[in-house]
Every structure is written in structure tokens, then in C-alpha cells.
Amino acid sequence: MLDLKIKNITFKNPIMVASGTYGYGNEVSDFVNLSKFGAIITKSVTRNPREGNPPPRIYEVSSGMLNSIGLANLGVKQYIETKIPYLNKINTNVIINIAGTRIDDYIETLEMLEDAESNHIGYEINISCPNVKEGGMEFGVSPKMTEKLTKALRKKTKKILIMKLSPNVTSIIDIGLASQDGGADAVSAINTVVGMGIDVNTKKPRLSTILGGLSGPCIKPIAIANIYKLYKNINIPIIGIGGISNCNDIIEFMLAGSHFIQLGTVNYKFPNLIATLDQELKNYLVNHSKNHINEIIGDLRIENK
């Protein structure tokens, strides 16, 4: 009823964990049943370790959160040594998020992960992070660079390849088409929207980097609009992200054209939301006389005027 596929890989349901919100996965394993997810997407990993941006780098805003973590991570070598052994034990699909500043960074990181003794089924490629000073966004705002990077990575792996798209572009459709033309198996959208906060008493920015990424329920309408645009123009599966907090949010995204969704910011407040969502999705299908979740993908009713 809820199972879906990307290529030849079956996902038990369309619900995934957004990169970074569960860390590497082991941080929440004591109180979250990770096997209930269709997939776990791990925190971004880069070729070399990154300390990330200095604090303050997280700030809660109305209906959301600003963050400027800056892709802090332990680097791919240590990731393979210390994190993959645990990830191999999780009873669901694992997708590794990769970030970089140059094409070679992405390629080298992916090649090392390909050679690792790992059960991961694919990669989500972060070309859309707005809170680092270099890299990522250079690819994410340029269709030509996106296609070039996607093609380069496609040659290096037969695993699922997902390009993560930014809303902070002139046309997300062009970036989606470039990902598809480059050989991506799916796209995920949207990454955070550029945002800023100011302390009116100190007159200082809320984040050390001044600007950061805005996530949470406040960006949901933006996310849904971008999903709708992509669904109308590309032919590969779409993984929707942006402010999803309950079953109805998931349905909204799927009606707009998402095949899968990711839970992100909500995990910080309700880390075990997955415990009830899969059953709620099944109940929705039964109540609307649907036999399978794929029957609601793109099933938006628009009256002719």
C-alpha cells in the first residue's frame, strides 16, 4: 500500500529523514525506530573534515528555524571507519548525502564511499547549501554546472543518484531538467530558503554568518509550489522537503507531485513522529478509496476556467 521504488530499489514507505536532522543516525537510535522509515539520509559528508561555522549558528524563528551549521562533519575517511559499521545494521535504506566545493571533491568522496564495505543504496548530492562561503551553491544555481556534476557522478556509480535542489535560483525547473539530463535518478527539493534574523536589543545578526538557511513550516508553501513546478516539467521522481509536520502535509506534497518526502526541522521537536505517520497514511488511503500511495501522486484537482 505504501511501498514505492526508485530504479530497482524498493522503499517500504515514502517517508525519509532529511539530511542532518538525525545526525548520522546513531544519535537517535535509542528512542526512534529507524526501521519504520523508507530511508535514512545521513548528515552531509565532505572529502575532508569541516569544523563548520562559528556559533551562534542556530536560531528559532516563528514557525521555523534559521541555521548556519556550515556542513560541519568528520570527513569521508573517518565517516567510513566510524559511521558506516553502524549504518550497515539499520533495517532500512540508507542514502548518504555528499557535499563539496569542487567537482573533484564530490567525485573523490563518492569513489571512497563506493569502495567502502557499506550497504547504502544511493547518494543525495548537496548542490544547494546556502550557509557555506564557497562550493555547493555554485553548482546549484547553474544548470550547466549541475548537469556537468551529475554526469561526472553518474559515471562513478550505479547506485541511486539524487540531486538536492535549492529554491534560491532563477528557475528550479532548469536545475531539475539539468539534473535529469545529467543522469540523476531523482531530485529532492527544496533545501532551505535564505533568511536572516536580528536581535533588536544588541542590533547584531542572530547568526555569525549573518545570513543562513530558513526551514520549517514557514517555507512549506514555497516548497509545495516548487514541487508542482518540477512535477509538471521533469520525468524522474521528486522527493519533497520543506516544513512537513504531519500526515496532511505529506498528502499535500504528494498531490503536488512528490513521490517521496523528507521530515526535517520537525525532527528536532518531535523526533519520533514516524511512529504514527505510516499508519495515518494508510488510513488516508482507505478513507479515500485508494489502494496504493502512488494513486495520489500529482492527483491535484484544478478546475478549468
Backbone bond lengths (Angstrom), bond angles and torsions (degrees), N, CA, C in turn:
res aa  C-N    CA-C-N  psi(-1)  N-CA   C-N-CA  omega(-1)  CA-C   N-CA-C  phi
1 M - - - 1.465 - - 1.528 112.34 -
2 L 1.349 116.98 -36.10 1.467 120.76 -177.96 1.526 113.45 -112.78
3 D 1.314 117.92 -5.21 1.459 120.27 -174.45 1.533 111.50 -74.03
4 L 1.331 115.11 140.20 1.461 122.39 -179.80 1.524 108.93 -139.55
5 K 1.325 116.38 164.58 1.466 120.35 -178.94 1.525 111.85 -127.18
6 I 1.323 115.19 149.11 1.455 123.35 160.65 1.523 104.84 -123.35
7 K 1.313 116.29 121.60 1.466 121.62 -171.89 1.523 108.51 56.08
8 N 1.326 116.75 -124.51 1.465 120.01 -177.96 1.530 112.57 -102.75
9 I 1.326 116.21 11.55 1.459 120.81 -177.77 1.524 110.51 -98.95
10 T 1.323 116.32 127.36 1.460 121.54 178.45 1.519 110.79 -93.63
11 F 1.322 115.85 135.52 1.467 123.17 175.28 1.523 107.29 -111.71
12 K 1.311 117.31 131.20 1.470 120.67 -173.98 1.528 112.07 -65.99
13 N 1.314 117.27 -24.68 1.461 122.53 175.04 1.527 108.16 -157.64
14 P 1.338 118.55 170.57 1.464 119.98 -175.18 1.519 114.85 -85.12
15 I 1.335 118.01 8.34 1.465 121.27 -173.00 1.531 110.88 -95.92
16 M 1.332 115.77 122.07 1.463 122.16 178.22 1.524 110.00 -119.74
17 V 1.329 115.79 162.31 1.461 121.91 173.79 1.519 108.47 -94.61
18 A 1.335 117.52 127.72 1.458 121.17 178.88 1.523 110.52 -68.62
19 S 1.309 115.45 143.70 1.457 122.31 -178.00 1.530 112.04 -53.11
20 G 1.325 115.33 132.23 1.460 121.13 174.49 1.503 114.95 91.81
21 T 1.333 118.61 -25.67 1.459 119.93 -172.65 1.527 113.13 -79.07
22 Y 1.322 117.66 -15.54 1.455 121.96 170.94 1.522 110.39 -116.60
23 G 1.340 117.44 18.69 1.453 120.03 -176.34 1.519 109.94 60.50
24 Y 1.308 115.87 -129.54 1.462 120.85 178.43 1.530 111.94 -95.32
25 G 1.336 116.98 2.67 1.456 120.89 177.48 1.515 113.13 107.71
26 N 1.327 116.52 -43.15 1.469 119.38 -175.85 1.529 112.72 -71.59
27 E 1.340 117.20 -18.85 1.460 119.95 -177.93 1.525 113.19 -65.42
28 V 1.324 118.07 -25.92 1.463 120.95 -174.96 1.525 113.27 -114.84
29 S 1.304 116.67 4.33 1.468 120.37 -170.99 1.528 113.40 -64.78
30 D 1.343 117.75 -19.64 1.462 119.83 -178.70 1.529 112.35 -75.43
31 F 1.334 118.27 -22.02 1.459 119.23 -176.99 1.525 113.95 -131.28
32 V 1.325 118.08 6.14 1.459 121.90 175.83 1.518 109.09 -129.01
33 N 1.318 116.83 131.96 1.461 121.61 177.10 1.533 108.10 -84.13
34 L 1.319 116.22 91.51 1.465 120.75 -174.65 1.522 112.84 -63.41
35 S 1.328 116.92 -22.50 1.458 119.82 -177.68 1.527 112.80 -69.91
36 K 1.335 117.98 -11.68 1.458 120.82 179.38 1.527 112.20 -78.24
37 F 1.328 117.46 -16.48 1.460 120.81 179.64 1.524 111.16 -79.40
38 G 1.323 114.39 152.42 1.464 119.18 171.65 1.516 110.85 -68.86
39 A 1.342 116.35 -32.50 1.460 120.91 178.03 1.527 109.69 -162.88
40 I 1.318 115.32 151.64 1.458 123.45 172.19 1.528 107.17 -109.45
41 I 1.326 117.10 124.87 1.463 120.44 174.43 1.517 107.44 -105.69
42 T 1.312 115.97 120.26 1.457 120.42 -171.57 1.525 112.14 -79.41
43 K 1.303 114.81 164.12 1.464 122.96 174.09 1.526 109.94 -53.51
44 S 1.331 117.32 145.37 1.463 121.18 -178.96 1.524 111.70 -55.28
45 V 1.320 115.31 138.54 1.459 120.98 174.29 1.527 108.09 -120.53
46 T 1.317 116.27 141.90 1.463 122.03 -179.71 1.525 109.63 -121.43
47 R 1.324 115.60 168.21 1.468 120.74 -177.63 1.513 111.26 -56.95
48 N 1.326 117.29 -44.58 1.463 122.56 179.73 1.524 110.14 -119.49
49 P 1.327 117.96 157.47 1.467 119.98 179.12 1.528 111.61 -59.09
50 R 1.321 115.78 149.11 1.467 121.57 176.69 1.521 108.91 -131.89
51 E 1.328 116.72 134.29 1.458 120.43 176.22 1.522 111.49 -80.38
52 G 1.314 116.75 -20.56 1.452 119.96 -177.57 1.515 111.68 82.94
53 N 1.316 115.56 -171.80 1.461 120.69 -178.33 1.525 111.23 -82.50
54 P 1.330 117.71 154.30 1.470 120.52 177.56 1.524 110.90 -70.81
55 P 1.338 118.02 154.92 1.464 120.56 176.14 1.537 110.06 -72.61
56 P 1.338 115.52 158.56 1.470 128.20 -2.05 1.526 111.26 -74.52
57 R 1.336 115.43 140.01 1.457 119.21 -178.16 1.525 113.87 -134.72
58 I 1.335 116.60 8.85 1.469 122.03 171.19 1.521 108.06 -139.99
59 Y 1.324 116.41 136.65 1.463 120.38 177.23 1.529 108.99 -148.41
60 E 1.326 115.96 128.25 1.466 120.61 178.80 1.514 110.31 -80.57
61 V 1.332 116.04 133.23 1.462 122.19 176.95 1.523 108.50 -122.63
62 S 1.329 116.82 176.98 1.463 120.43 178.86 1.530 110.04 -58.62
63 S 1.325 115.97 120.22 1.469 122.70 177.39 1.523 113.43 58.24
64 G 1.325 116.78 32.91 1.449 117.06 178.26 1.520 113.57 177.25
65 M 1.317 114.39 -162.97 1.456 120.76 -175.61 1.524 109.91 -149.90
66 L 1.332 115.51 138.70 1.452 121.59 169.83 1.515 108.10 -98.45
67 N 1.330 116.84 135.71 1.459 118.14 175.94 1.524 110.19 -139.18
68 S 1.311 113.05 149.82 1.458 120.51 176.18 1.522 108.11 -143.39
69 I 1.337 115.27 54.98 1.461 120.97 -177.02 1.524 110.52 -63.40
70 G 1.330 117.25 -38.82 1.457 120.42 177.77 1.512 114.40 80.32
71 L 1.341 116.62 29.53 1.472 122.32 175.86 1.523 112.92 60.09
72 A 1.316 117.09 36.24 1.468 120.07 175.81 1.525 109.69 -58.45
73 N 1.339 117.09 127.80 1.465 120.13 178.55 1.522 109.94 -164.48
74 L 1.316 116.32 169.31 1.454 120.41 -171.81 1.525 114.26 -90.01
75 G 1.339 117.83 2.21 1.467 120.80 178.91 1.516 111.41 86.11
76 V 1.336 116.63 152.73 1.458 121.13 -170.31 1.530 112.88 -66.26
77 K 1.308 118.29 -34.59 1.471 119.94 -178.22 1.525 111.00 -62.54
78 Q 1.325 116.39 -50.52 1.466 119.65 179.85 1.531 110.88 -70.95
79 Y 1.321 116.41 -31.61 1.464 120.84 176.44 1.522 110.09 -57.80
80 I 1.319 116.04 -46.85 1.469 121.03 -179.87 1.527 110.65 -62.88
81 E 1.326 116.27 -40.80 1.464 120.58 -176.36 1.521 113.40 -73.72
82 T 1.340 117.16 -37.74 1.467 119.42 -170.17 1.524 115.54 -109.76
83 K 1.334 118.15 -23.40 1.460 120.08 -174.67 1.526 113.59 -104.92
84 I 1.304 117.41 -38.25 1.470 119.98 -176.81 1.526 113.07 -61.87
85 P 1.339 120.58 -38.99 1.473 118.29 177.39 1.527 113.05 -55.21
86 Y 1.346 117.38 -37.33 1.463 119.52 176.78 1.522 110.93 -72.48
87 L 1.320 116.78 -45.31 1.469 120.59 -177.78 1.529 111.75 -59.82
88 N 1.325 116.46 -31.15 1.463 120.44 179.12 1.532 112.29 -64.93
89 K 1.317 117.01 -17.55 1.463 120.87 -177.50 1.530 112.95 -92.52
90 I 1.336 117.16 -11.00 1.462 120.39 -178.25 1.529 110.02 -73.39
91 N 1.317 115.86 133.27 1.457 120.81 -176.12 1.534 111.37 -89.29
92 T 1.309 115.24 56.14 1.460 121.30 171.73 1.520 108.12 -163.40
93 N 1.326 116.88 174.45 1.455 120.75 -179.40 1.533 111.23 -69.06
94 V 1.317 115.96 137.44 1.468 122.07 176.68 1.525 108.78 -115.32
95 I 1.320 114.95 128.80 1.462 122.09 176.72 1.520 107.25 -119.28
96 I 1.318 116.91 132.21 1.461 121.49 -176.78 1.523 109.81 -100.21
97 N 1.329 115.93 125.73 1.457 121.42 177.45 1.531 109.21 -85.58
98 I 1.326 116.60 129.00 1.461 123.06 -179.47 1.515 109.68 -116.84
99 A 1.341 116.18 135.25 1.460 121.52 174.60 1.525 108.62 -126.44
100 G 1.310 116.07 163.04 1.454 120.23 -179.31 1.509 111.85 -167.87
101 T 1.327 115.89 175.00 1.458 121.08 177.78 1.528 111.76 -115.03
102 R 1.333 116.64 -20.24 1.460 122.10 177.09 1.528 108.35 -134.12
103 I 1.308 117.45 159.50 1.464 120.55 177.93 1.522 110.16 -56.69
104 D 1.323 117.00 -41.27 1.466 120.07 -179.82 1.519 112.08 -61.33
105 D 1.340 117.49 -33.62 1.470 120.48 177.85 1.523 110.43 -61.51
106 Y 1.313 115.97 -47.82 1.461 120.80 179.30 1.534 110.69 -61.56
107 I 1.322 115.95 -45.99 1.466 120.37 -176.65 1.521 111.04 -63.91
108 E 1.328 117.27 -47.30 1.463 120.61 -178.55 1.520 111.60 -63.41
109 T 1.321 116.58 -40.46 1.468 120.22 178.52 1.521 110.43 -63.42
110 L 1.330 116.05 -46.10 1.461 120.06 179.81 1.528 110.96 -63.35
111 E 1.326 117.44 -42.24 1.472 120.33 -179.80 1.523 111.44 -61.34
112 M 1.323 117.42 -39.80 1.459 120.41 178.49 1.521 111.17 -66.21
113 L 1.314 116.62 -38.43 1.468 120.31 178.01 1.526 111.47 -69.99
114 E 1.327 116.95 -34.14 1.463 121.03 176.33 1.518 111.32 -62.69
115 D 1.331 116.90 -34.76 1.464 121.87 -177.83 1.526 112.99 -83.96
116 A 1.323 116.64 -11.91 1.465 120.74 -177.86 1.527 111.25 -74.99
117 E 1.322 116.46 155.43 1.460 121.88 175.32 1.524 107.91 -82.43
118 S 1.312 114.54 81.24 1.461 120.87 -171.40 1.520 110.89 -133.71
119 N 1.336 115.45 146.88 1.465 121.18 -179.87 1.531 112.82 -96.58
120 H 1.323 118.47 6.78 1.458 119.80 -177.14 1.532 110.67 -60.34
121 I 1.333 114.94 148.14 1.470 119.83 -173.51 1.525 113.05 -103.62
122 G 1.320 116.88 -3.96 1.448 117.32 -179.32 1.506 113.54 177.84
123 Y 1.349 113.71 -174.33 1.459 121.44 -176.15 1.522 109.74 -132.41
124 E 1.333 115.55 141.30 1.457 121.60 166.80 1.525 106.18 -109.02
125 I 1.334 116.17 122.72 1.453 120.74 -173.67 1.523 109.51 -99.18
126 N 1.334 115.49 116.19 1.462 121.85 -176.43 1.528 109.89 -83.63
127 I 1.316 116.23 99.92 1.465 120.97 176.84 1.529 109.53 -111.94
128 S 1.333 115.72 21.31 1.468 117.60 -167.40 1.518 114.01 -142.88
129 C 1.307 118.22 30.58 1.469 120.15 -177.52 1.527 110.24 -88.07
130 P 1.342 118.07 117.85 1.457 119.67 -175.89 1.520 115.03 -87.11
131 N 1.337 117.88 2.07 1.461 118.08 -173.65 1.526 114.27 -118.18
132 V 1.326 115.99 29.81 1.455 120.99 167.87 1.519 107.55 -124.24
133 K 1.318 116.53 152.61 1.463 120.42 -172.16 1.519 113.50 -78.11
134 E 1.320 116.53 -18.07 1.458 118.36 -178.83 1.520 109.49 -144.88
135 G 1.332 116.12 165.20 1.461 120.01 173.15 1.501 114.08 88.38
136 G 1.368 114.82 -144.59 1.452 125.01 177.87 1.512 117.92 16.71
137 M 1.317 116.16 -73.61 1.457 120.87 -173.10 1.521 113.11 -62.74
138 E 1.339 117.57 -23.54 1.461 119.97 176.35 1.523 110.20 -57.23
139 F 1.334 115.27 -39.39 1.460 120.09 177.67 1.524 110.52 -78.99
140 G 1.319 116.43 -40.11 1.454 121.00 -171.82 1.504 115.57 -68.28
141 V 1.336 118.56 -20.22 1.462 120.41 -179.56 1.527 112.48 -99.72
142 S 1.326 116.93 -5.42 1.461 120.75 -176.03 1.522 110.98 -118.16
143 P 1.330 118.34 115.60 1.470 119.90 176.54 1.519 112.07 -57.07
144 K 1.316 117.09 -40.64 1.463 120.99 -178.46 1.523 111.43 -63.07
145 M 1.341 116.70 -45.05 1.465 120.48 179.66 1.529 111.18 -69.78
146 T 1.334 116.15 -36.54 1.467 119.80 177.90 1.518 110.70 -61.69
147 E 1.325 116.58 -46.94 1.466 120.22 179.89 1.519 111.17 -64.23
148 K 1.326 117.05 -40.00 1.466 121.19 179.96 1.523 110.83 -62.85
149 L 1.329 116.53 -45.84 1.465 120.66 179.43 1.522 110.96 -65.62
150 T 1.323 117.04 -44.38 1.463 120.78 -179.26 1.520 111.23 -60.41
151 K 1.331 116.64 -44.29 1.465 120.68 178.71 1.525 111.19 -62.26
152 A 1.324 116.81 -41.03 1.468 120.85 -179.13 1.524 111.11 -63.88
153 L 1.328 117.08 -40.83 1.461 121.07 179.99 1.528 111.35 -74.78
154 R 1.330 116.69 -35.23 1.467 120.95 179.58 1.530 110.96 -59.23
155 K 1.316 116.50 -35.04 1.465 120.70 -179.82 1.522 112.24 -69.29
156 K 1.334 116.31 -18.22 1.465 120.29 -173.21 1.525 113.92 -99.62
157 T 1.325 117.69 -8.86 1.467 118.26 -176.88 1.518 112.12 -149.40
158 K 1.326 114.74 148.91 1.459 121.56 171.50 1.523 111.10 -101.58
159 K 1.328 115.46 -4.22 1.464 120.10 177.75 1.529 110.04 -71.60
160 I 1.327 115.56 168.40 1.462 121.03 178.88 1.526 110.12 -60.61
161 L 1.321 115.65 134.09 1.458 122.29 -179.52 1.528 108.89 -121.17
162 I 1.336 115.47 116.30 1.468 122.42 -177.37 1.521 108.58 -117.92
163 M 1.321 117.67 128.17 1.458 121.28 175.98 1.527 108.47 -99.24
164 K 1.346 116.13 127.38 1.467 121.22 -178.18 1.526 109.66 -93.80
165 L 1.335 116.46 119.11 1.455 122.14 -169.27 1.529 112.74 -99.68
166 S 1.320 114.31 149.24 1.460 122.32 179.35 1.524 110.70 -98.07
167 P 1.348 117.58 146.39 1.460 120.40 172.04 1.526 111.70 -83.55
168 N 1.349 116.01 -10.07 1.461 121.15 -174.45 1.525 110.89 -87.67
169 V 1.320 115.31 54.50 1.461 121.90 -176.14 1.523 109.20 -137.70
170 T 1.334 115.69 165.37 1.461 120.20 177.71 1.527 110.90 -67.02
171 S 1.349 116.33 -43.78 1.461 120.66 -179.54 1.522 110.29 -145.40
172 I 1.315 116.00 108.63 1.468 119.61 177.84 1.523 110.34 -68.32
173 I 1.328 117.01 -24.20 1.467 120.66 176.82 1.528 110.02 -61.88
174 D 1.331 116.92 -45.33 1.463 120.85 -179.69 1.529 111.57 -62.08
175 I 1.330 116.81 -38.73 1.469 120.14 178.85 1.522 110.22 -70.19
176 G 1.331 116.90 -38.30 1.456 120.76 176.88 1.514 112.14 -63.80
177 L 1.315 117.00 -43.45 1.466 121.31 177.91 1.528 110.79 -64.94
178 A 1.324 117.33 -38.36 1.463 120.66 177.99 1.519 111.21 -64.23
179 S 1.328 116.44 -38.61 1.469 120.88 176.64 1.520 110.35 -63.71
180 Q 1.312 116.06 -45.50 1.466 121.58 178.98 1.529 110.81 -62.34
181 D 1.323 117.07 -46.03 1.462 120.99 -179.55 1.524 111.80 -65.48
182 G 1.340 116.08 -27.86 1.458 119.99 179.53 1.516 113.97 -79.83
183 G 1.341 116.92 -9.67 1.457 120.43 176.79 1.514 115.60 108.05
184 A 1.332 117.78 11.86 1.468 120.01 177.17 1.525 110.76 -64.43
185 D 1.315 115.91 146.76 1.465 121.57 177.69 1.519 111.64 -87.33
186 A 1.343 116.49 -20.56 1.465 121.80 -179.13 1.521 108.40 -165.03
187 V 1.328 115.78 166.03 1.457 121.02 170.36 1.517 108.00 -125.04
188 S 1.327 116.45 151.94 1.461 120.88 171.73 1.527 107.99 -118.41
189 A 1.328 116.20 140.20 1.459 120.91 -174.83 1.544 109.06 -160.24
190 I 1.325 117.23 139.97 1.458 125.09 8.00 1.526 109.77 -114.07
191 N 1.334 114.93 157.34 1.454 119.21 167.04 1.529 107.52 -77.32
192 T 1.307 117.03 -177.99 1.456 120.77 -174.08 1.527 113.25 -64.10
193 V 1.325 114.26 154.10 1.460 122.39 175.76 1.530 108.43 -91.44
194 V 1.312 118.35 140.91 1.471 121.07 178.88 1.523 109.38 -62.56
195 G 1.345 115.55 129.59 1.458 120.54 -179.53 1.511 112.26 -145.09
196 M 1.323 115.76 172.28 1.463 121.20 -177.00 1.519 109.60 -154.00
197 G 1.325 115.96 147.23 1.452 121.84 174.44 1.518 110.11 -134.23
198 I 1.350 116.47 151.11 1.459 121.61 -178.61 1.526 109.59 -132.50
199 D 1.335 116.84 135.18 1.461 122.39 173.26 1.532 107.55 -81.33
200 V 1.327 117.20 114.86 1.463 119.99 -173.47 1.527 112.60 -71.76
201 N 1.325 117.16 -16.97 1.468 119.97 179.36 1.527 111.79 -84.77
202 T 1.328 115.57 -45.55 1.468 118.88 179.32 1.523 111.92 -89.34
203 K 1.346 116.17 -16.07 1.466 123.44 -177.21 1.527 112.58 64.67
204 K 1.341 114.89 22.00 1.462 120.48 179.74 1.531 110.45 -104.49
205 P 1.340 117.07 151.80 1.469 119.93 174.92 1.527 110.44 -62.31
206 R 1.324 115.38 150.22 1.464 120.08 179.64 1.532 112.17 -72.33
207 L 1.342 116.74 -21.70 1.460 121.65 -179.62 1.525 109.76 -116.53
208 S 1.324 116.47 147.55 1.462 120.62 179.69 1.521 112.07 -63.35
209 T 1.330 116.54 -27.51 1.459 121.31 -179.05 1.530 112.18 -91.13
210 I 1.312 117.23 4.33 1.466 125.91 -178.15 1.535 110.65 71.42
211 L 1.335 117.08 -61.92 1.459 121.12 177.46 1.525 109.99 -97.89
212 G 1.318 116.10 152.02 1.461 120.22 177.52 1.506 110.90 -151.75
213 G 1.311 115.93 -167.54 1.452 121.87 -179.55 1.515 111.13 -101.36
214 L 1.319 117.00 126.74 1.463 122.67 179.13 1.521 109.64 -95.86
215 S 1.331 115.97 129.24 1.463 121.88 179.51 1.516 109.83 -135.37
216 G 1.330 116.55 175.25 1.452 120.78 177.68 1.520 112.82 105.52
217 P 1.343 117.56 -176.52 1.464 122.19 -175.37 1.524 114.34 -54.80
218 C 1.335 117.93 -27.32 1.462 120.39 -177.71 1.524 112.68 -64.64
219 I 1.333 118.80 -21.23 1.467 119.51 -179.33 1.536 112.52 -100.83
220 K 1.326 117.13 2.69 1.475 119.25 -175.90 1.528 113.53 -57.79
221 P 1.326 120.30 -46.02 1.469 118.85 179.16 1.528 113.01 -61.54
222 I 1.331 116.81 -35.17 1.471 120.60 176.84 1.518 109.41 -65.03
223 A 1.324 115.98 -44.26 1.465 120.94 -179.26 1.523 111.29 -62.03
224 I 1.321 116.79 -47.07 1.469 120.43 -178.26 1.525 110.95 -62.05
225 A 1.325 117.18 -40.29 1.463 120.65 178.31 1.521 111.25 -61.26
226 N 1.326 116.18 -40.43 1.465 119.83 179.22 1.519 112.30 -70.51
227 I 1.330 116.72 -35.59 1.467 120.09 175.45 1.529 109.80 -61.90
228 Y 1.320 116.15 -44.72 1.471 121.12 -179.97 1.528 110.53 -59.77
229 K 1.328 117.37 -44.21 1.470 121.70 179.02 1.526 110.76 -60.79
230 L 1.330 115.84 -45.21 1.466 119.85 -178.79 1.521 111.15 -65.17
231 Y 1.332 116.37 -44.61 1.467 120.64 -176.83 1.528 111.45 -59.67
232 K 1.314 116.37 -33.73 1.468 121.15 -178.74 1.531 112.41 -76.50
233 N 1.342 116.78 -11.42 1.467 118.21 -170.82 1.524 115.85 -128.38
234 I 1.325 119.38 -14.59 1.458 119.88 179.20 1.519 110.32 -121.81
235 N 1.321 115.83 163.61 1.470 120.48 -173.41 1.528 113.97 -115.04
236 I 1.332 116.65 5.55 1.465 119.55 178.80 1.527 108.97 -104.31
237 P 1.338 117.54 159.03 1.464 120.02 -177.93 1.529 113.30 -58.71
238 I 1.323 114.90 148.26 1.460 122.93 179.61 1.520 108.83 -116.45
239 I 1.321 115.94 133.61 1.463 122.29 176.64 1.523 107.18 -108.60
240 G 1.331 117.44 112.13 1.456 121.59 -173.76 1.523 112.71 -85.30
241 I 1.329 114.99 139.03 1.466 122.04 179.45 1.522 108.37 -140.54
242 G 1.340 116.10 143.28 1.448 118.99 172.88 1.515 114.18 136.98
243 G 1.319 117.21 88.69 1.456 121.47 171.99 1.508 116.09 77.73
244 I 1.311 117.98 18.93 1.470 120.62 -179.69 1.520 109.73 -75.69
245 S 1.341 115.60 124.50 1.464 120.27 -175.34 1.520 114.21 -128.85
246 N 1.335 117.99 -8.16 1.464 120.55 -176.76 1.521 110.21 -160.41
247 C 1.323 115.85 179.68 1.464 121.21 -177.40 1.529 112.17 -63.00
248 N 1.328 117.25 -41.44 1.460 119.71 -179.88 1.530 112.03 -61.75
249 D 1.325 116.36 -36.03 1.465 119.79 176.33 1.528 110.63 -61.73
250 I 1.315 115.82 -42.73 1.463 120.14 178.62 1.522 110.36 -60.05
251 I 1.328 116.35 -45.58 1.462 120.90 179.84 1.528 110.55 -60.69
252 E 1.329 117.00 -42.54 1.473 120.66 178.05 1.524 111.18 -56.14
253 F 1.311 115.52 -48.69 1.462 120.08 -179.12 1.527 110.93 -61.56
254 M 1.319 116.51 -41.23 1.460 119.48 -177.55 1.525 111.28 -71.36
255 L 1.314 118.14 -36.76 1.456 120.45 175.74 1.532 110.71 -63.00
256 A 1.332 116.35 -33.52 1.466 120.71 178.81 1.524 112.30 -75.57
257 G 1.350 116.92 -17.21 1.458 119.22 176.39 1.513 116.68 133.37
258 S 1.345 118.30 -0.57 1.455 119.99 176.85 1.523 110.94 -69.57
259 H 1.318 116.24 138.94 1.461 120.96 172.27 1.528 110.19 -91.92
260 F 1.320 115.06 -32.43 1.459 123.07 177.82 1.522 107.43 -134.51
261 I 1.349 116.77 169.40 1.465 120.39 173.77 1.528 108.68 -139.08
262 Q 1.327 115.48 162.05 1.458 121.28 174.18 1.522 109.98 -121.36
263 L 1.323 116.30 136.25 1.455 122.26 171.01 1.518 108.05 -89.21
264 G 1.331 117.22 127.97 1.460 120.04 -176.42 1.510 113.54 -123.05
265 T 1.326 117.09 -97.31 1.464 122.33 -174.76 1.520 112.53 -56.41
266 V 1.326 117.94 -34.13 1.463 121.09 -179.46 1.522 112.09 -58.79
267 N 1.330 117.49 -24.85 1.462 120.31 -178.89 1.523 112.70 -63.49
268 Y 1.325 117.54 -25.29 1.462 120.26 179.59 1.523 111.29 -72.53
269 K 1.319 116.58 -27.45 1.465 120.79 -179.52 1.516 111.99 -96.97
270 F 1.339 116.12 -41.92 1.459 121.23 179.97 1.529 108.68 -128.43
271 P 1.321 117.85 78.51 1.463 120.40 -173.24 1.516 115.05 -64.49
272 N 1.328 117.06 -20.04 1.464 119.70 -177.87 1.528 111.95 -110.14
273 L 1.317 117.20 31.19 1.457 121.30 179.85 1.527 112.31 -59.53
274 I 1.315 116.42 -30.22 1.464 121.57 -178.85 1.530 112.16 -59.12
275 A 1.319 117.49 -22.19 1.468 121.11 -176.05 1.521 112.75 -57.42
276 T 1.338 116.95 -27.91 1.466 119.96 -176.74 1.530 113.74 -116.56
277 L 1.326 118.17 -17.49 1.462 120.41 -170.60 1.520 114.23 -65.27
278 D 1.331 117.46 -39.93 1.464 117.95 -177.30 1.526 111.36 -63.24
279 Q 1.331 117.31 -39.99 1.463 120.18 178.13 1.527 111.13 -68.79
280 E 1.329 117.45 -36.89 1.461 120.44 177.81 1.525 110.94 -64.10
281 L 1.319 116.89 -37.40 1.465 119.94 176.46 1.527 110.87 -64.33
282 K 1.319 116.41 -42.12 1.471 120.05 177.85 1.526 110.54 -62.21
283 N 1.323 116.20 -41.89 1.463 119.92 179.13 1.526 111.08 -62.03
284 Y 1.318 116.80 -40.17 1.469 120.50 178.54 1.522 110.66 -60.84
285 L 1.327 116.14 -44.30 1.466 119.62 -179.45 1.526 110.89 -62.46
286 V 1.313 116.64 -44.30 1.473 120.42 179.65 1.529 110.02 -62.41
287 N 1.334 116.00 -45.11 1.467 120.37 -177.43 1.527 112.81 -66.09
288 H 1.344 116.07 -21.77 1.462 119.80 -179.79 1.529 111.63 -110.47
289 S 1.331 114.95 19.31 1.474 121.82 174.83 1.527 112.88 55.70
290 K 1.325 115.56 42.02 1.456 121.28 177.25 1.528 109.14 -109.92
291 N 1.326 115.59 139.82 1.462 119.73 -179.50 1.516 113.11 -90.18
292 H 1.348 116.17 -23.80 1.461 119.39 -174.93 1.524 110.07 -149.00
293 I 1.319 115.11 149.71 1.461 121.59 -176.95 1.527 112.06 -60.92
294 N 1.334 117.56 -29.33 1.465 118.83 -177.58 1.538 112.69 -68.11
295 E 1.328 116.56 -13.02 1.467 119.82 179.39 1.526 112.79 -72.27
296 I 1.338 117.50 -16.72 1.467 118.80 -178.83 1.529 112.49 -101.85
297 I 1.329 117.46 -5.25 1.466 120.11 -178.82 1.529 109.77 -67.35
298 G 1.330 115.93 117.35 1.458 120.56 179.82 1.515 114.69 73.80
299 D 1.335 117.08 12.08 1.471 120.68 -174.96 1.537 111.12 -85.18
300 L 1.308 115.04 49.08 1.459 121.71 -179.89 1.524 109.46 -82.28
301 R 1.308 115.99 131.39 1.463 120.87 -178.57 1.529 109.24 -96.87
302 I 1.311 117.23 113.68 1.460 122.30 178.78 1.511 108.44 -119.21
303 E 1.315 115.17 121.23 1.463 120.13 -178.08 1.534 109.98 -73.61
304 N 1.318 116.30 139.21 1.458 120.76 175.52 1.530 109.58 -73.80
305 K 1.312 114.67 135.30 1.463 119.17 -178.33 1.524 110.02 -113.04
